Amino acid sequence: MSIPDQRAPLKKYIWLLIVLNALDGILTYFGMTRGIVEEGNPLLSSFAPFTILGIKLFLSLCLFGLLFTTFAGIRAPVWRYTFIGANVLYSMIFALHLFWLPLLFI
């Protein structure tokens, strides 16, 4: 059993958000290019699928950069709950992707 890194309490939440955000961008790109889904985010809906993918991957890269700053070591509960909330929302979005994902292979 591994011992969690107590010096960086936000790392696991940041990592999960990186993965979920990148998966959202990739799956949305494939769904939009195949005409199965539309972008649900009104801020991104006017962009082309490749642009949305680029924005999502850039945001994941920015989140990755947070791992190497002192921000990952912040112990304030408000930040932990913020990342938990964002991860819950992105997990629900990922569940929606799992609903239509089989349509890509039909």
CORMOQUI-V783715 format. One record per run of one state. SS is the DSSP state (alpha for helix, beta for strand, coil for the rest). FROM is the first residue (numbers start at 1). LEN is the number of residues. Records with the same first field share a line. If there is no record, write none. Layout:
BEGIN
SS = FROM-LEN + FROM-LEN
END
This chain:
BEGIN
coil = 1-10 + 34-15 + 67-3 + 74-3 + 106-1
alpha = 11-23 + 49-18 + 70-4 + 77-29
END
